[in-house]
Amino acid sequence: MKRSDVLAELKPLPPLEAIAAFEKRAPNLVETFSWQDAWQEEHATMFTVAKSAGFDILQDIQTAFEKALKEGQTPQQFARQLTPILQQKGWWGKKLVTDPQTGEAVAAQLGSPRRLQTIFDANMRVSYAAGHWANFERNKKTRPFLRYVTMDDDHVRPQHARRHNLVLPVDHLYWNRWAAPCGWRCRCTMQSLSQREVDQLIAEGEKLHFEPPAETFRSFTNKRTGEIVRVPDGIDPGWAYNPGKAGYEARVNQAIAEKVADASPQMVRAAVDDRVSSSAFERFVRDPQGSMPVMAIPAVLRDAVQEDVQVAVLSAETMEKQLRRHPELTIDDYRALPSIGADPTMVFQDGEQTFVLVKLNDGRWRYAALKVTASRKAAFVTSFRYASDENIARMLTRVGVKLLIDRRGE
């Protein structure tokens, strides 16, 4: 299989899967001020544009992009349609805008030909990545390998070029970070292969690699949250995840949520309990990939936090953090997650996080921190651990903590 044949095979993917992936997040319009307001996997559940907060332009951009995706428009056609609308609404050029988080006026670049190109490019590549990943999952029994493919020209980033022709199984952990696109304007893509096709490429002289190159990392501070994260060199901050898998998992999770939306609380809890008790969950804890629903959100908790979210999800990124920071926790500990939300002893909010706690018979507290996404359609578990009375007392003394449920005296 020649390189020209590979690229020809990659381009004509029917957009049905890409459209389906986009349609799952398109209704969830979320105005943001900074691209750091929505981080990595959160983009799989929403449609947003940085600096859109305070302007009535998000629906216009979403509608124009959906049309471009369905009709196969070029970036130029997309821009021609949108530019007069954005200019009329004042979202154009450099202006002073107010940061809703700080109340400060800052100079910002709003609409421009380059901004529209970036919006088009990022959303198109992420939508297609999710469409590709749905096919990868569907066909991995017959096409069990993925190949990282660059454009192999002078514009390819050095770290991406090092991964050209890397071939690993579809379920390999490496793809949790290094799955194209790996940054703004990244043109890399993924190709699924059968064993016969791998053998054919080798026979034709293609230099395939079956061991990923060593990774190096740098620290990046999210200025919106203050969190310091490790980002692999060669991947742009905010892209150190698998956009295709995140989009695919978002579709799966939404399908589950839609099925339980009208179900009784008992049925929702039973569905989550069944998932957490499965062998698939054990594999997820041991080898995090994708995400897992781990907690049904009862009415009392939804009322307390004033959110209509049915299920909390544990992402692979958080699970990896858990394994690093709390190696003492066992699979049985993680299988206790549903019980926290079922009958919480205490619930309090600290900033954007909601802490749900249960007092155990041995005197310890078991608790999970939840964060509702900016789209308000999903909740993620951001941490899980055990704590003492002293630990909890210190947490409750933090400035701004709001106690929502307190059943300690019952």
Long-range contacts (C-beta under 8 A, 24 or more apart in sequence): 1-197, 1-200, 1-201, 1-204, 1-206, 2-204, 3-152, 3-206, 6-149, 6-191, 7-149, 9-191, 10-149, 10-189, 10-191, 13-128, 13-131, 13-132, 13-135, 15-69, 15-70, 15-72, 15-128, 15-131, 16-131, 17-130, 17-131, 17-132, 17-134, 17-135, 18-69, 18-127, 18-128, 18-130, 18-131, 19-69, 19-70, 19-127, 19-131, 20-131, 20-134, 20-251, 21-127, 21-130, 21-131, 21-134, 21-247, 21-248, 21-250, 21-251, 22-65, 22-66, 22-69, 22-123, 22-127, 22-130, 23-66, 24-247, 24-250, 24-251, 24-254, 25-247, 25-250, 25-375, 26-62, 26-66, 28-375, 28-376, 28-377, 29-58, 29-59, 29-62, 30-58, 30-374, 30-375, 31-55, 31-58, 32-374, 33-97, 33-99, 33-100, 33-101, 34-99, 34-223, 34-224, 35-238, 36-222, 36-223, 36-224, 36-225, 36-238, 37-224, 37-374, 38-373, 38-374, 39-222, 39-225, 39-238, 40-238, 40-239, 40-240, 40-241, 40-246, 40-317, 41-241, 41-246, 41-250, 41-291, 41-315, 41-317, 41-380, 42-373, 42-374, 42-375, 43-126, 43-243, 43-246, 44-130, 44-243, 44-246, 44-247, 44-249, 44-250, 45-250, 45-254, 45-373, 45-375, 45-377, 45-378, 46-373, 46-374, 46-375, 46-377, 47-123, 48-374, 49-119, 51-91, 51-97, 51-108, 51-109, 51-110, 52-91, 53-100, 54-97, 54-98, 54-100, 55-89, 55-90, 55-91, 55-110, 56-89, 57-85, 57-86, 57-89, 57-91, 57-111, 60-85, 60-86, 60-89, 61-86, 61-119, 65-119, 65-120, 65-123, 65-124, 68-120, 68-124, 69-123, 69-124, 69-127, 75-116, 75-117, 75-120, 75-121, 78-116, 78-120, 79-113, 79-116, 79-117, 79-120, 82-111, 82-116, 83-111, 83-113, 83-116, 86-110, 86-111, 87-111, 101-224, 118-184, 118-185, 121-184, 121-185, 122-181, 122-184, 125-180, 125-181, 125-186, 125-243, 126-181, 126-243, 126-244, 126-247, 127-247, 129-179, 129-180, 129-181, 129-189, 129-190, 129-243, 129-244, 129-247, 130-243, 130-244, 130-246, 130-247, 130-248, 130-250, 130-251, 131-244, 131-247, 132-189, 132-190, 132-244, 133-242, 133-244, 133-245, 133-247, 133-248, 134-248, 134-251, 135-192, 136-170, 136-190, 136-192, 136-244, 137-170, 137-248, 139-192, 140-170, 140-171, 140-192, 142-194, 143-170, 143-192, 143-193, 143-194, 143-197, 144-169, 144-170, 144-194, 144-195, 145-169, 145-170, 145-192, 145-193, 145-194, 145-195, 145-198, 146-170, 146-172, 146-175, 146-179, 146-190, 146-191, 146-192, 146-193, 147-190, 147-191, 147-192, 147-193, 147-208, 148-178, 148-180, 148-188, 148-190, 149-180, 149-188, 149-189, 149-190, 149-191, 150-187, 150-188, 151-187, 151-188, 155-187, 156-187, 156-188, 157-183, 157-186, 157-234, 158-234, 159-233, 159-234, 159-235, 160-186, 160-188, 160-234, 162-213, 162-234, 163-188, 163-209, 163-212, 163-213, 165-206, 165-207, 165-208, 165-209, 166-208, 166-209, 166-210, 166-212, 166-213, 167-193, 167-198, 167-208, 167-209, 167-210, 168-210, 168-212, 171-289, 173-287, 173-288, 173-289, 174-212, 175-242, 175-245, 176-241, 176-242, 176-245, 176-288, 176-289, 176-316, 176-320, 177-232, 177-235, 177-240, 177-241, 177-242, 178-212, 178-232, 178-235, 179-242, 179-243, 179-244, 179-245, 181-239, 181-243, 182-234, 182-235, 182-236, 182-239, 183-235, 183-236, 183-239, 184-236, 184-239, 186-236, 186-239, 190-244, 241-317, 245-289, 245-290, 248-290, 249-290, 249-291, 253-291, 253-293, 253-311, 253-313, 253-378, 254-377, 256-293, 256-311, 257-310, 257-311, 257-378, 260-310, 260-311, 261-310, 265-296, 265-298, 265-299, 268-296, 268-310, 268-311, 269-296, 269-298, 269-338, 269-342, 271-296, 272-296, 272-311, 272-338, 273-338, 276-334, 276-335, 276-337, 276-338, 277-335, 281-334, 281-335, 282-331, 284-314, 284-316, 284-319, 285-319, 285-331, 285-334, 286-331, 288-316, 288-317, 288-319, 288-320, 288-323, 289-316, 290-316, 291-315, 291-316, 294-334, 294-337, 294-338, 294-381, 295-337, 295-338, 295-340, 295-341, 295-356, 295-368, 295-370, 295-381, 296-338, 296-341, 296-342, 297-341, 297-379, 298-341, 298-342, 298-343, 300-344, 300-405, 301-341, 301-344, 301-347, 301-356, 301-405, 304-347, 304-404, 304-405, 305-347, 305-349, 305-354, 305-372, 305-404, 307-372, 307-376, 307-379, 308-376, 309-372, 309-376, 309-377, 309-378, 309-379, 311-379, 312-341, 312-368, 312-370, 312-379, 312-380, 312-381, 313-378, 313-379, 313-380, 313-381, 314-380, 314-381, 314-384, 315-380, 318-380, 318-381, 318-382, 318-383, 321-383, 322-383, 322-384, 326-384, 326-385, 329-384, 329-385, 333-384, 334-384, 336-366, 337-368, 337-381, 337-384, 339-366, 340-366, 340-367, 340-368, 341-368, 344-405, 344-407, 345-407, 345-408, 346-392, 346-403, 346-405, 346-406, 346-407, 346-408, 347-403, 347-404, 347-405, 348-395, 348-396, 348-401, 348-402, 348-403, 348-404, 348-405, 349-401, 349-402, 349-404, 350-395, 350-398, 350-400, 350-401, 350-402, 351-400, 353-382, 354-404, 355-395, 357-387, 357-392, 359-408, 363-388, 363-389, 364-388, 365-389, 365-391, 365-392, 367-392
